[in-house]
Amino acid sequence: MINKLSLYMAVLIACLGLAACDDDNTPQYHDATTKLVLNTPPFATSTYELTPGGMMDFTVAEQPDYGFLAAVNYGIEVSFDKTNTVAIAPEKLTTQTLQIKEQLVAQAMLQLEGIEDADAWAASSMSQGPVTLYVRATCQIPDVESSFVTSEWVTLENVKAYFAVREPGSIYIIGNVSGEWIEPAAGNAERLSAWRLFESKTAIGSKIYSAVFNLPADPYFRFYTDLTGWDGGASMGPLENEDNLSVDLAANGGQWEGSLYKSKANFHLEGFTGGEVTIVVNLSDAKNPTCQIMAGSQTVIDPKYIYLVGQPVGWNAPIESNKDQLLALVDKTDSGIYTATVEVESAIDWFNFRFAKALLPDDAPNQWGAEWIGCPEGDNFEVNMPFTGPSDGSENTWRIMNAQVGQKIKFVVDTSVEPATVSFSVTE
């Protein structure tokens, strides 16, 4: 809707600018001749503690004078020195009451200070107590660069931030890897801190954990997703029973890959004389967790995902909590080519779909506001398999006309080219 309104306003401005000047009453666009005023909020001088679920409210007095009443977008900028700024979008762009998520304010404050981890947060003045934060409003007619204006700065004297940086998740490797079996208990967190596998900083929330460990000779180990004690139910091993799986890396080309189970079974690296080992634990698919063990220090490429959204998997919104209800296409080689296969399980009249480039958080104002890979030919564009064609950024869907029950359909989205190409065909 905003895009259509932006286009309308751009055309309106052009038309007004070209209008005959012999009528003094004809409205004509001009740069703003009145100031944008951000009202000082009632909490400006009190201590304001930001919270993850809170909202911070501001209001602007009136719209700047552009020569006519224009449709505009409002925003907020924050700063510590009135020079370096971070912009924050309100919940609703077009209203003069600006509701800002406190989480976004906290993240902006950390960004201004360059805080990216817990250690940097602990060393910052913001972790010690409230700080002064400057805030100003912004206003612009969409797609009209010259219409951008800012208000004067408003001072919030005591804003208390929190550590709003989302850190990579981790799991533990437990065994004789440190020379002794240390119980995976909360009281041993410090002793076990060096024996963790982490998500990549560029794939937080992926539930794919990796690390390079210097293991002793003849190691035994399993994994714990939390420090709940020996029998807390957080252990994962290579067998469904409580036994040892012998893995001879040397005899298997230096690597092993297989499934994990909720059990206290152990890996035993048979014949291993000690040294570096790279381990990747993939818990992204709760129904099929896997582990990969590689001799030496290896480069781990984080899988990247896009998501098929549509009738084949149910029309679920592309949000984090629906992740298991969507079809994830994966790129494991950093090639920009994503693939996945789905089986046609029942008769389908409307086999229509498009792709979301990423999932939105559950609290996104518009749960269907994802970046899309859609059909440039129009919505519900009818095709037969096999098919290959270009895409665009629209919400238009492809509709497969010759899908049959029992078929397995392979989807390939190649984003290494511009525009991305989409193909789908029946596979074994």
C-alpha positions in Angstrom: 0.0 0.0 0.0 2.8 2.4 0.9 4.5 1.7 -2.4 1.3 2.5 -4.4 0.8 5.7 -2.3 4.5 6.7 -2.9 4.0 6.4 -6.6 0.8 8.3 -6.5 2.4 11.1 -4.5 5.4 11.3 -6.8 3.1 11.6 -9.8 1.0 14.2 -8.0 4.1 16.3 -7.2 5.2 16.2 -10.8 1.8 17.2 -12.0 1.6 20.0 -9.5 5.0 21.3 -10.4 4.0 21.4 -14.1 0.7 23.1 -13.4 0.1 26.5 -14.9 1.3 29.3 -12.7 -1.5 31.8 -13.6 -3.7 30.4 -10.8 -2.4 31.5 -7.5 -4.6 29.0 -5.7 -3.1 26.0 -7.4 -1.1 24.0 -4.8 2.5 23.4 -5.8 5.1 21.3 -4.1 8.0 23.1 -2.5 10.6 22.2 0.1 9.2 22.4 3.6 8.7 25.9 4.8 7.8 25.1 8.4 9.7 23.1 10.9 9.0 19.6 12.0 8.4 19.7 15.8 8.9 16.7 18.0 7.0 17.2 21.3 9.0 16.7 24.4 7.7 13.5 26.0 6.6 13.5 29.7 9.4 11.0 30.6 12.2 13.2 29.2 13.7 14.1 32.6 12.8 10.9 34.5 14.6 7.6 34.5 13.3 5.5 31.6 14.2 1.8 31.7 14.0 0.0 28.4 12.5 -3.5 28.3 12.4 -6.2 25.6 8.6 -5.9 25.1 8.1 -2.2 25.9 7.0 0.6 23.6 8.3 4.2 23.7 5.8 6.9 22.5 6.5 10.2 20.8 4.3 12.7 19.0 5.0 15.3 16.3 3.1 18.6 16.5 2.3 19.0 12.8 3.3 18.0 9.3 5.8 20.4 7.6 4.3 22.6 4.9 5.1 21.2 1.5 2.5 23.4 -0.3 -0.3 20.8 0.2 -1.3 18.1 2.6 1.0 15.2 1.6 1.1 11.6 2.6 4.4 11.3 4.6 6.4 8.8 6.5 7.7 9.6 10.0 10.6 8.2 11.8 13.0 8.6 14.7 16.7 9.1 15.0 18.7 8.6 18.1 22.2 9.8 19.0 24.7 10.3 21.9 26.4 13.3 20.3 23.9 14.7 17.8 26.4 13.7 15.0 26.4 9.9 14.8 22.8 8.7 14.4 20.8 5.5 14.0 17.3 5.6 12.4 14.4 3.7 13.9 11.1 3.0 12.1 7.9 3.4 14.2 5.2 0.8 14.2 3.1 2.9 11.9 5.0 5.1 9.5 2.2 7.5 8.5 0.8 8.7 11.9 2.0 11.6 14.0 1.9 9.4 17.1 5.2 7.5 16.9 5.3 4.2 18.7 8.8 2.8 18.9 9.8 -0.6 20.2 12.1 -0.2 23.2 14.1 -3.2 21.9 15.0 -1.2 18.8 16.0 1.7 20.9 18.3 -0.5 23.0 19.8 -2.1 19.9 20.4 1.4 18.4 22.2 2.5 21.5 24.4 -0.6 21.4 25.1 0.0 17.7 26.1 3.6 18.4 28.7 2.4 20.9 29.9 -0.5 18.7 28.8 -3.1 21.3 28.6 -6.6 19.8 29.1 -9.0 22.6 28.6 -9.4 26.4 32.1 -8.4 27.3 31.9 -5.1 25.5 28.5 -4.5 27.1 29.9 -5.2 30.6 32.7 -2.7 30.0 30.4 0.1 28.7 28.9 2.9 30.8 25.5 1.9 29.6 25.7 -1.3 31.7 26.4 0.7 34.8 23.3 2.9 34.7 21.2 5.5 32.8 22.7 7.7 30.1 21.6 10.7 28.1 20.1 10.0 24.8 19.1 12.6 22.1 16.1 11.9 19.9 14.7 13.7 16.9 11.9 13.0 14.5 12.2 12.7 10.7 9.6 13.3 8.0 9.6 12.6 4.2 7.3 12.3 1.3 8.1 8.8 0.0 10.5 8.8 -3.0 10.9 12.6 -2.8 14.4 13.1 -1.6 14.2 16.9 -1.2 11.2 16.5 1.2 13.3 14.9 4.0 13.3 17.1 7.1 14.3 16.6 10.8 13.1 18.1 14.0 15.3 19.7 16.7 16.8 17.3 19.2 14.9 16.3 22.3 17.0 15.3 25.3 16.1 12.2 27.3 18.2 12.6 30.4 18.2 9.1 31.9 17.7 6.2 29.6 18.7 2.8 30.9 19.5 0.3 28.2 19.9 -3.5 28.4 22.0 -6.0 26.5 19.8 -6.3 23.4 22.4 -8.0 21.2 21.3 -11.4 20.2 24.2 -13.8 20.8 25.0 -17.1 19.1 23.5 -20.1 20.8 25.8 -22.9 22.1 25.8 -26.5 23.2 28.4 -28.5 25.1 30.7 -31.4 24.3 30.9 -33.6 27.4 33.4 -36.5 27.9 37.0 -37.1 28.7 37.9 -34.3 26.2 39.3 -32.1 29.0 41.0 -35.0 30.8 38.1 -35.9 33.0 34.3 -36.3 32.7 32.9 -33.0 34.1 29.2 -33.1 35.0 27.1 -30.9 32.7 25.7 -29.0 35.7 25.0 -25.3 36.1 27.7 -25.1 38.7 30.3 -26.2 36.2 29.5 -23.6 33.6 32.8 -21.8 33.9 34.8 -25.1 33.7 32.9 -26.1 30.6 33.0 -22.7 28.9 35.9 -23.8 26.6 34.0 -27.0 25.6 31.1 -25.4 23.6 30.0 -25.4 20.0 28.5 -22.1 18.8 26.1 -20.9 16.2 27.8 -18.6 13.6 27.3 -14.9 14.3 25.8 -14.6 10.9 23.4 -17.5 11.5 22.1 -16.8 15.0 19.0 -18.9 15.6 20.0 -21.5 13.0 20.6 -24.2 15.7 23.7 -25.3 13.7 26.7 -25.4 16.1 30.3 -25.9 15.3 33.8 -25.7 16.8 37.4 -26.9 16.4 38.6 -28.8 19.5 42.1 -30.1 20.4 41.0 -33.6 21.6 43.2 -36.1 23.5 43.9 -39.6 22.3 41.1 -42.1 22.5 38.4 -39.6 23.2 34.8 -40.4 24.3 32.1 -37.8 24.2 28.5 -36.8 23.6 26.6 -33.5 23.5 24.4 -31.6 26.0 22.0 -28.8 24.9 21.9 -27.5 28.4 23.6 -27.9 31.8 20.8 -30.0 33.4 23.0 -32.7 35.0 23.7 -36.2 33.9 20.0 -37.2 33.9 18.4 -33.9 33.0 17.3 -35.1 29.5 19.6 -32.7 27.6 22.1 -35.3 26.3 22.5 -36.3 22.7 24.5 -39.2 21.3 25.0 -41.2 18.1 22.8 -44.2 19.1 19.4 -44.6 20.5 20.6 -46.8 23.3 23.3 -46.0 25.9 26.3 -47.6 24.1 29.5 -46.3 22.4 29.7 -45.8 18.7 33.3 -46.4 17.4 34.3 -44.0 14.7 37.6 -44.5 12.8 38.2 -41.2 11.1 41.3 -42.4 9.4 39.5 -45.3 7.8 36.6 -43.0 6.6 38.5 -40.4 4.7 39.0 -38.2 7.8 35.3 -37.6 8.5 32.1 -39.1 9.8 28.5 -37.9 9.4 25.3 -39.4 10.8 22.2 -38.9 13.0 22.0 -37.9 16.7 19.5 -39.1 19.2 18.3 -38.1 22.7 20.4 -40.5 24.5 23.6 -40.9 26.6 25.4 -42.9 23.9 29.0 -41.8 23.3 31.2 -41.3 20.3 34.5 -43.1 20.5 37.1 -41.9 18.1 38.8 -45.2 17.6 42.6 -45.1 16.9 42.7 -41.3 17.3 46.1 -40.3 18.6 45.1 -36.7 19.6 44.9 -33.4 17.7 42.4 -31.0 16.2 38.9 -32.1 15.2 36.1 -30.1 13.7 32.6 -30.9 14.8 29.3 -29.6 13.4 26.0 -30.4 15.2 22.9 -29.5 13.2 19.7 -29.4 15.4 17.8 -27.2 12.9 15.5 -30.2 12.0 14.1 -31.4 15.3 13.1 -34.7 13.6 16.5 -35.4 12.2 19.4 -33.9 14.2 22.8 -34.7 12.7 26.5 -34.5 13.6 29.6 -34.2 11.4 33.1 -35.0 12.7 36.1 -34.0 10.6 39.8 -34.5 11.3 41.8 -31.3 11.5 40.7 -27.7 11.5 38.2 -27.3 8.7 36.3 -24.3 7.4 32.6 -24.6 8.2 30.2 -23.1 5.8 27.0 -22.1 7.5 24.0 -23.3 5.5 21.7 -20.5 4.3 18.0 -20.9 3.8 15.0 -19.4 1.9 11.5 -20.7 2.4 8.7 -21.9 0.1 5.5 -20.4 1.3 2.2 -21.6 -0.2 -0.3 -24.3 -0.8 2.2 -27.3 -0.8 2.9 -26.8 2.8 -0.1 -24.8 3.9 -0.4 -21.0 3.7 1.5 -20.2 6.9 3.0 -16.8 7.4 6.8 -16.5 6.9 7.6 -16.0 10.7 10.0 -17.7 13.0 7.4 -19.8 14.9 6.1 -21.2 11.6 9.6 -22.4 10.6 8.7 -26.1 10.8 5.5 -25.6 8.8 7.4 -24.1 5.8 9.6 -25.8 3.3 13.2 -24.7 3.8 15.4 -24.6 0.7 19.1 -24.8 1.7 22.4 -23.7 0.2 25.2 -25.7 1.9 28.0 -24.5 -0.3 27.6 -20.7 -0.2 26.9 -20.9 -4.0 23.6 -18.9 -3.8 21.7 -22.0 -5.1 19.0 -23.2 -2.8 17.3 -26.6 -3.2 14.6 -28.7 -1.5 12.2 -31.5 -2.3 8.6 -32.0 -1.3 6.3 -35.0 -1.8 2.8 -34.4 -3.1 0.7 -36.2 -0.5 -2.8 -35.4 -1.5 -4.8 -34.2 -4.5 -4.2 -30.5 -5.1 -6.3 -28.0 -7.0 -4.1 -24.9 -6.2 -0.5 -25.9 -6.1 0.6 -22.2 -5.8 3.6 -20.8 -4.0 6.3 -18.2 -3.8 9.6 -17.9 -1.7 10.5 -15.8 1.3 14.2 -14.7 1.5 14.1 -14.9 5.3 11.7 -15.4 8.1 10.3 -12.4 10.1 10.2 -12.3 13.9 6.9 -13.3 15.4 6.2 -9.7 16.5 6.7 -8.2 13.1 4.0 -5.6 12.4 3.2 -7.2 9.1 3.7 -11.0 9.3 3.4 -11.1 5.5 5.9 -8.3 4.9 8.9 -10.6 4.0 11.2 -10.0 1.1 9.8 -12.2 -1.6 11.0 -14.1 -4.6 7.9 -14.1 -6.8 6.6 -14.7 -10.3 7.1 -11.8 -12.7 4.4 -13.1 -15.0 1.6 -12.3 -12.6 -0.2 -14.0 -9.7 -1.1 -17.7 -10.0 0.9 -18.0 -13.2 0.0 -21.4 -14.6 3.0 -23.7 -15.5 3.7 -27.3 -16.1 6.8 -29.2 -14.9 9.6 -29.2 -15.7 9.8 -25.4 -15.5 12.6 -22.8 -15.4 12.1 -19.1 -15.4 13.1 -15.8 -13.9 11.8 -14.2 -10.7 11.1 -10.8 -9.3 10.5 -9.3 -5.8 6.7 -9.5 -6.1 4.2 -11.5 -4.0 2.9 -13.2 -7.2 2.8 -17.0 -7.1 3.5 -19.8 -9.6 0.8 -22.4 -10.0 1.9 -26.0 -11.0 -0.9 -27.5 -13.1 0.4 -31.1 -13.6 1.4 -32.1 -10.0 0.3 -35.7 -9.1 -0.2 -37.4 -5.8 3.0 -39.4 -4.9 5.3 -37.2 -7.0 8.5 -35.7 -5.4 9.1 -32.2 -6.7 12.5 -30.7 -6.5 12.7 -26.9 -6.2 15.8 -25.0 -7.2 16.2 -21.2 -6.7 19.4 -19.8 -8.1 20.2 -16.4 -6.5 23.7 -16.3 -7.9 22.2 -14.7 -11.1 20.2 -11.5 -11.4 17.2 -11.9 -11.5 17.2 -15.2 -9.6 15.9 -18.1 -11.6 13.4 -20.6 -10.2 13.0 -24.2 -11.4 10.9 -27.2 -10.3 10.7 -30.7 -11.7 9.7 -34.2 -10.7 12.5 -36.2 -9.2 13.0 -39.7 -7.8 
